């Protein structure tokens, strides 16, 4: 953060140098707003970085739009206001919004991009302001593939855990029901045995009665 604030001070000095000698209204005040982060998929080759601004007490003339890039150990002037590489960078301005178009996007373009707005016909110190910067992050294809593999691995793991939980629950239910099933089976066997004994007694009684009847006859 200290490095970024130091960079903004350097950029403001650059503003003063670029717009040195400009004159006019002292009441001009500019505020600049940028999104903090913009992530880009590895398959995208063009990106637009947004920058919104508001101006009060300034002239009706179009402001100058400047873009800077802050890398880990240096900063670069991309468009001040003319772009250093017209094929790589292009500025779009409409009313109170502007954007920086970056073509042929690679992971080497990951950096902090700072937008500046300046009314060159004003001598007010508030007529030249910069935003807090947008962190551009393009995800490499390898990182994207790793994320897909991790996602698939998580799905498989969740499925296996679900099957494991279902199996454990099934065994638990069967363990709880086993005594009842055995008791029920034992009761059925006992009833069958009792039925056999009862049938045997009836047959024996019938034979005894027949023998007794033949004896008296």
Secondary structure, DSSP 8 states (H G I E B T S, - for coil): -HHHHHHHHHHHHHHHHHTTT----S--EEEEE--SEEEE-TT---EEEEEEEEEES--SS--EEEEEEE-SS-EEEEEESSBS-TTTEEEEEETTEEEEEE-S--GGG-EEEEEEEE-TT---GGGEEE---EEEEE--HHHHHHHHHHHHHHHHHHHHHHHHHHHHHHHHHHHHHHHHHHHHHHHHHHHHHHHHHHHHHHHHHHHHHHHHHHHH-
